[in-house]
Amino acid sequence: MNKTLLTIAILGLLTLFSSAYYTDPADGRIGYKAPMLMLGNTDNNNNDLSPLKQHQGENILLSFWSSADAGSRLENMRYDRLSRLDGMHFVHVSVNMDRSVNVFNSIVALDGLDRSAHYCASSDAQEAIIKSWRLDEGYHTFLIDASGEITAVDPDEQMLRSVR
C-alpha cells in the first residue's frame, strides 16, 4: 500500500513539474504556433538564420517550393507578385527546397522574383523542415499571423487581401 501511494505521489510530482515547462505546441497546421525555421548554411545564406524571426510581429506568408515541383513554383511566383501589390498587409518569405543553390539562383533571376524575400534551405536543414512543417506529401504556403500562429494553408488571393 505504501509503495503504491509513493509511486502515485512521485508520478504526480513528475507530471506537475513537467507541465510547468509546457509551451504552446508548434506544428505545421492551422491553429498551431508556426514551427521553427532554420535554413542552415548555403552559399546564399550567410549563416544559420531564421527569416521568421526577422519578421516577428508581422503577418508572414511562408512559401515552400522546388523547381522540380511545377505547381509549387508557379504558386510561389503568384504569391511573390501579390506581395508587391499596394494594400497587402503581409511579408512574403519564400523557401526553396532544391539541393542546388545554383539552380535556385537561376530560377530566382529567371522568374523575376524579389531576391530579398527568397531563401534556399541547405540540404542538411531540409529533412527537419519537411518533418516539422508536414511537407512530406507536397509543398505548401502558410499564412502566419503577427502572434506566430498559422491561420491558413495555401490561402487564395481573397484571403490575402483581407489580412490586416
C-alpha positions as CSV (number, residue, x, y, z in Angstrom):
1,M,0.0,0.0,0.0
2,N,2.8,2.4,0.9
3,K,4.7,1.7,-2.3
4,T,1.5,2.3,-4.3
5,L,1.0,5.7,-2.6
6,L,4.6,6.6,-3.0
7,T,4.5,5.7,-6.7
8,I,1.4,7.8,-7.3
9,A,2.9,10.7,-5.4
10,I,6.1,10.6,-7.5
11,L,4.2,10.3,-10.7
12,G,2.0,13.3,-9.6
13,L,5.1,15.4,-8.9
14,L,6.7,14.5,-12.2
15,T,3.5,15.5,-14.0
16,L,3.4,18.8,-12.1
17,F,7.0,19.7,-12.8
18,S,6.9,18.7,-16.4
19,S,3.7,20.7,-17.1
20,A,5.4,23.8,-15.7
21,Y,7.7,23.8,-18.7
22,Y,4.9,23.2,-21.3
23,T,4.8,25.7,-24.1
24,D,2.4,26.1,-27.0
25,P,2.9,23.2,-29.4
26,A,4.5,24.0,-32.7
27,D,3.1,22.3,-35.8
28,G,2.6,23.0,-39.5
29,R,-1.2,23.0,-39.2
30,I,-3.8,25.7,-38.9
31,G,-4.3,26.9,-35.3
32,Y,-0.8,25.9,-34.1
33,K,2.2,28.0,-33.5
34,A,4.5,28.0,-36.5
35,P,7.4,25.6,-36.1
36,M,11.0,26.9,-36.0
37,L,12.5,27.5,-39.4
38,M,16.3,27.2,-39.6
39,L,17.6,27.3,-43.2
40,G,21.2,26.1,-42.5
41,N,24.3,27.4,-44.2
42,T,24.3,27.7,-48.0
43,D,26.1,30.0,-50.4
44,N,23.2,32.4,-50.5
45,N,22.6,32.4,-46.7
46,N,25.5,33.9,-44.7
47,N,24.7,32.0,-41.6
48,D,22.2,29.7,-39.9
49,L,19.2,32.0,-40.0
50,S,15.5,32.1,-39.5
51,P,13.6,34.5,-41.7
52,L,10.6,34.1,-39.5
53,K,12.5,35.7,-36.6
54,Q,13.4,38.6,-38.8
55,H,9.7,39.4,-39.4
56,Q,8.5,38.6,-35.9
57,G,5.3,40.5,-35.1
58,E,4.2,40.8,-38.7
59,N,1.9,38.7,-40.8
60,I,4.0,36.3,-42.9
61,L,3.2,34.4,-46.0
62,L,5.7,31.5,-45.9
63,S,6.0,29.6,-49.2
64,F,7.9,26.3,-49.7
65,W,8.7,25.3,-53.3
66,S,11.1,23.5,-55.6
67,S,12.0,23.8,-59.2
68,A,11.1,20.1,-59.6
69,D,7.5,20.8,-58.4
70,A,6.0,23.0,-61.1
71,G,2.8,23.7,-59.1
72,S,4.7,25.0,-56.1
73,R,7.0,27.0,-58.3
74,L,4.0,28.7,-60.0
75,E,2.3,29.3,-56.7
76,N,5.4,30.9,-55.4
77,M,5.6,33.2,-58.4
78,R,1.9,34.2,-57.8
79,Y,2.5,34.9,-54.1
80,D,5.6,36.9,-54.9
81,R,3.7,39.2,-57.2
82,L,0.7,39.5,-54.8
83,S,3.1,40.6,-52.0
84,R,4.2,43.5,-54.1
85,L,0.7,45.0,-54.6
86,D,-0.4,48.0,-52.7
87,G,-2.7,47.3,-49.8
88,M,-1.2,43.9,-48.9
89,H,-0.5,43.5,-45.2
90,F,1.9,40.6,-45.1
91,V,5.5,39.9,-45.7
92,H,6.3,37.1,-48.2
93,V,9.1,34.7,-47.2
94,S,9.9,32.0,-49.8
95,V,12.0,28.9,-49.0
96,N,13.4,26.9,-51.9
97,M,14.0,23.2,-51.3
98,D,16.2,22.5,-54.3
99,R,19.5,20.8,-53.5
100,S,21.5,23.2,-55.7
101,V,22.0,26.8,-54.8
102,N,22.9,27.4,-58.5
103,V,19.5,26.2,-59.6
104,F,17.8,28.3,-57.0
105,N,19.7,31.5,-58.0
106,S,19.0,30.8,-61.7
107,I,15.3,30.4,-61.1
108,V,15.0,33.5,-58.9
109,A,16.5,35.5,-61.7
110,L,14.5,33.7,-64.5
111,D,11.2,34.1,-62.7
112,G,11.9,37.8,-61.7
113,L,11.4,37.1,-58.0
114,D,12.1,39.5,-55.2
115,R,15.6,38.3,-54.2
116,S,15.4,39.7,-50.7
117,A,12.3,37.5,-49.9
118,H,13.7,34.2,-51.2
119,Y,15.9,31.8,-49.4
120,C,17.4,28.4,-50.2
121,A,17.3,25.8,-47.4
122,S,20.5,23.8,-47.1
123,S,20.4,20.1,-47.7
124,D,21.1,19.4,-44.1
125,A,18.1,21.5,-42.9
126,Q,15.6,20.2,-45.4
127,E,14.7,17.0,-43.6
128,A,13.9,18.9,-40.4
129,I,11.8,21.4,-42.3
130,I,9.8,18.7,-44.2
131,K,9.1,17.0,-40.9
132,S,8.1,20.0,-38.8
133,W,6.1,21.7,-41.5
134,R,4.5,18.5,-42.6
135,L,5.7,18.8,-46.2
136,D,6.2,15.1,-46.8
137,E,3.2,15.0,-49.2
138,G,4.0,18.2,-51.1
139,Y,5.0,21.8,-50.7
140,H,2.6,24.4,-49.2
141,T,2.3,28.0,-48.3
142,F,1.4,29.1,-44.8
143,L,-0.2,32.3,-43.6
144,I,1.2,33.1,-40.1
145,D,-0.3,35.9,-38.1
146,A,1.6,38.5,-36.0
147,S,1.4,36.3,-32.9
148,G,3.1,33.4,-34.8
149,E,0.1,31.2,-35.3
150,I,-0.7,29.5,-38.6
151,T,-4.1,30.9,-39.8
152,A,-4.3,29.4,-43.3
153,V,-2.6,26.9,-45.6
154,D,-2.4,27.7,-49.3
155,P,-4.5,30.8,-49.0
156,D,-6.2,32.3,-52.0
157,E,-6.0,36.0,-53.1
158,Q,-9.2,37.0,-51.5
159,M,-8.0,35.7,-48.1
160,L,-4.7,37.5,-48.5
161,R,-6.4,40.8,-49.4
162,S,-8.4,40.5,-46.1
163,V,-5.2,40.3,-43.9
164,R,-4.9,43.2,-41.6
